Amino acid sequence: MTGPVVATVGTTHPLAFAGLVFAALALADDGVRPVCVVAGVSAQNAARVLDAQSVEPELIAAQFAALAAAGVGAFHVGALVTAEAVRAVAAGLAAFPGIPVVVDPVLAASGGDRIGEPAVRDALRDALFPCATLVTPNLDEASAFLGHPVDDVAGMEAAAPALLRWGSASVLLKGGHLAGDAIDVLADASSVRRYTSPRVANAMRGTGDLLATTIAAGLARGMPPASAIERARERVARAIAAGVPFAGARVAEVGLRAADNRCGSRRE
């Protein structure tokens, strides 16, 4: 296969609202080759997290070693269940110097249930943020890392550069839960930039994973981060507008049209 390869690292979701299966579908739908590191397994439905367990650090390390010949062009890191798993992922990323890393620092599922143990927050901040080209927290996650509420645009523009203190090259603070236009704030060492677009009225699961994986795909293609973010925001808006009901939630259709086309070809 020609073209870029993106490795997605994180935890499974049995319904693929988000998590590794969703990320792989989103990457393939975006025209890149997905490979993965399974760092955790969860049992979730539309309402709650029933259970979540981490993969042993040794197996996480072995999976990273297996990617050595894959030509990975970027990494996407999603939900992790234990601090030990976070540190194992950070150690695995160290074997791929210079490869862009997009970290979506998931602390809770969409329904509000915590996915990982409380120590995950500090491990993300101390071990994984320094590995990141870009960190993509939402408002609740930014509030948890900074220790104070971030609940308006002015707060976002102060919080995004403050989150750089833990070593990531840049931070995209997502304001999707605010009323009004959809606003995200990007901060790096030299600037703070606001992205604004009309809000799409519908809600959808998996928007954080879709945004982060699409940014990773853009970085793997050599796009500048600002351009990769613009492209990803547009993709998320289209996906929200076209979302469909499934298993008690509204979800993106990533990968489904291509699968339908392949099935249709086999029937002819």
C-alpha positions in Angstrom: 0.0 0.0 0.0 1.2 3.5 -0.8 0.2 6.6 1.3 0.5 7.5 4.9 0.2 5.2 8.0 -1.4 6.4 11.2 -1.1 4.4 14.5 -4.0 4.7 16.9 -3.4 3.9 20.5 -6.0 3.5 23.2 -8.9 1.5 24.5 -11.6 -0.5 22.7 -15.3 0.4 22.8 -17.6 -2.6 22.0 -20.1 -0.4 20.1 -17.4 1.6 18.3 -19.0 5.0 19.3 -15.4 6.0 19.9 -12.2 4.2 20.8 -9.9 2.0 18.7 -12.4 0.5 16.3 -14.0 3.9 15.6 -10.5 5.5 15.2 -9.5 2.8 12.7 -12.7 3.2 10.7 -12.2 7.0 10.7 -8.6 6.7 9.5 -9.4 4.3 6.8 -12.3 6.4 5.7 -9.9 9.3 5.5 -7.7 7.4 3.1 -4.8 6.4 5.4 -3.7 3.0 6.6 -4.6 2.5 10.3 -2.5 0.3 12.6 -3.1 0.1 16.3 -1.8 -0.5 19.8 -4.5 -1.9 22.1 -3.7 -0.4 25.5 -7.1 -1.2 27.2 -10.5 -2.9 26.8 -13.8 -1.4 27.9 -17.4 -2.5 28.3 -19.6 0.5 27.5 -23.1 1.1 26.2 -24.8 4.4 25.3 -25.5 5.2 29.0 -22.5 4.1 31.0 -19.1 2.5 31.4 -19.7 -1.0 32.7 -16.0 -2.0 33.1 -12.6 -1.1 31.8 -9.3 -3.0 32.1 -5.8 -2.1 31.0 -3.4 -4.2 28.9 -0.2 -5.2 30.7 2.7 -2.8 30.0 4.8 -5.5 28.5 2.2 -6.2 25.9 1.8 -2.5 25.1 5.6 -2.4 24.6 5.6 -5.4 22.4 2.9 -3.9 20.2 4.9 -0.7 19.7 7.9 -2.9 18.8 5.8 -4.6 16.2 5.1 -1.3 14.5 8.8 -0.7 13.8 8.6 -1.6 10.1 5.2 0.0 9.5 6.4 3.4 8.4 4.1 5.2 10.9 3.6 8.8 9.8 1.7 10.0 12.9 0.3 8.7 16.2 -3.2 9.2 17.7 -3.5 8.4 21.4 -7.0 8.1 22.9 -8.4 6.8 26.2 -6.1 5.0 28.6 -7.3 3.1 31.7 -4.4 3.2 34.1 -1.4 5.4 34.9 0.8 2.4 34.2 -0.6 2.1 30.7 0.0 5.8 30.1 3.6 5.5 31.1 4.0 2.4 28.9 2.5 4.3 25.9 4.9 7.2 26.5 7.8 4.8 26.6 6.6 3.2 23.4 6.4 6.6 21.6 10.0 7.3 22.6 11.1 4.7 20.0 9.6 6.9 17.2 11.4 10.2 17.5 10.2 13.0 15.3 6.9 11.4 14.4 3.9 13.6 15.2 1.8 12.6 18.2 -1.8 13.8 18.7 -3.0 13.1 22.3 -6.7 13.2 23.1 -6.6 13.2 26.9 -9.8 11.4 27.6 -10.8 11.3 31.3 -14.5 10.3 31.0 -17.0 8.8 28.5 -19.6 11.0 26.9 -22.1 9.9 29.5 -19.9 11.2 32.3 -18.5 7.9 33.7 -14.8 7.9 34.4 -13.0 5.5 32.0 -9.7 5.2 33.9 -8.4 5.4 37.4 -7.9 8.9 39.0 -4.1 8.7 38.6 -4.5 8.7 34.8 -4.9 12.5 34.9 -1.5 13.1 36.5 0.2 10.4 34.3 -1.1 12.0 31.2 0.2 15.4 32.3 3.6 14.3 33.5 4.4 11.4 31.1 2.4 11.8 27.9 2.0 15.5 27.3 5.8 16.0 26.9 5.6 13.5 24.0 2.8 15.3 22.2 2.9 17.5 19.1 -0.7 18.4 19.9 -3.0 17.8 22.9 -6.8 18.1 22.3 -8.6 18.5 25.7 -12.2 19.5 26.0 -13.4 22.0 28.6 -13.9 19.5 31.4 -10.5 17.9 30.8 -8.8 21.3 30.7 -10.5 22.2 34.0 -9.3 19.0 35.6 -5.7 19.5 34.5 -5.6 23.2 35.5 -7.6 22.8 38.8 -10.1 25.5 38.0 -13.2 25.9 35.8 -12.7 26.7 32.1 -16.2 27.7 30.9 -16.1 30.6 28.5 -14.1 31.8 25.5 -12.0 34.2 27.5 -11.2 31.3 29.9 -10.2 29.1 26.9 -7.8 31.7 25.6 -6.1 31.8 29.0 -6.2 28.0 29.6 -4.8 26.8 26.2 -1.4 28.5 26.7 -1.4 27.5 30.3 -1.7 23.9 29.4 1.6 24.2 27.5 3.5 24.2 30.8 3.5 20.4 30.7 5.6 20.1 27.6 3.4 19.6 24.5 4.3 21.5 21.4 0.7 22.8 21.1 -2.7 22.6 22.6 -6.1 22.7 20.8 -8.7 23.4 23.5 -12.2 22.3 22.3 -15.2 24.5 23.2 -17.8 22.2 21.8 -19.9 22.3 25.0 -20.3 26.1 25.0 -23.4 27.7 23.6 -23.3 29.6 20.3 -20.7 29.2 17.5 -18.3 26.2 17.7 -15.1 27.7 19.0 -11.7 26.0 19.5 -8.5 27.7 20.7 -5.0 26.7 19.5 -2.0 27.7 21.5 1.7 27.1 20.8 4.9 28.7 22.0 4.4 31.8 19.8 0.7 32.4 19.4 -2.9 31.8 20.4 -5.5 31.4 17.6 -9.3 31.1 17.7 -11.2 28.8 15.3 -14.9 29.8 14.9 -17.6 28.2 12.8 -21.4 27.9 12.9 -22.6 25.3 15.3 -24.2 22.2 13.8 -27.4 21.7 15.9 -27.2 17.9 16.3 -25.2 16.0 19.0 -23.0 13.0 18.1 -20.8 10.5 20.0 -17.1 10.2 19.0 -16.5 13.8 17.9 -13.2 14.0 19.9 -11.8 10.9 18.4 -12.9 12.0 14.9 -11.2 15.3 15.3 -8.0 13.9 16.7 -7.6 11.1 14.2 -8.3 13.4 11.3 -5.7 15.9 12.6 -3.2 12.9 12.9 -4.0 11.9 9.3 -3.3 15.5 8.1 0.0 15.6 10.0 1.0 12.2 8.5 0.4 13.7 5.1 2.8 16.6 5.9 0.1 19.2 6.4 0.9 22.2 8.8 -0.9 21.8 12.1 -3.2 24.8 11.5 -4.3 23.4 8.1 -4.8 19.9 9.6 -7.0 21.3 12.3 -9.1 23.3 9.8 -9.7 20.2 7.7 -10.5 18.1 10.8 -13.0 20.7 12.1 -14.8 20.7 8.7 -14.9 16.9 8.7 -16.4 16.8 12.2 -19.1 19.4 11.2 -20.1 17.3 8.2 -20.2 14.1 10.3 -22.4 15.7 13.0 -24.8 16.9 10.3 -25.0 13.4 8.7 -25.0 11.3 11.9 -27.3 8.3 12.3 -28.9 6.6 15.3 -27.3 3.4 16.5 -27.6 1.4 19.8 -29.0 4.3 21.7 -26.7 7.0 20.5 -26.2 9.2 17.4 -23.0 8.3 15.7 -20.8 9.0 12.6 -21.1 6.8 9.5 -17.3 6.6 9.0 -16.4 3.6 6.9 -19.9 2.4 6.3 -20.4 3.7 2.8 -17.2 2.2 1.6 -18.2 -1.2 3.1 -21.6 -1.0 1.4 -19.9 -0.3 -1.9 -17.6 -3.3 -1.6 -20.6 -5.5 -0.6 -22.5 -4.3 -3.6 -19.6 -5.1 -5.9 -19.4 -8.7 -4.7 -23.1 -9.2 -5.4 -22.8 -8.1 -9.0 
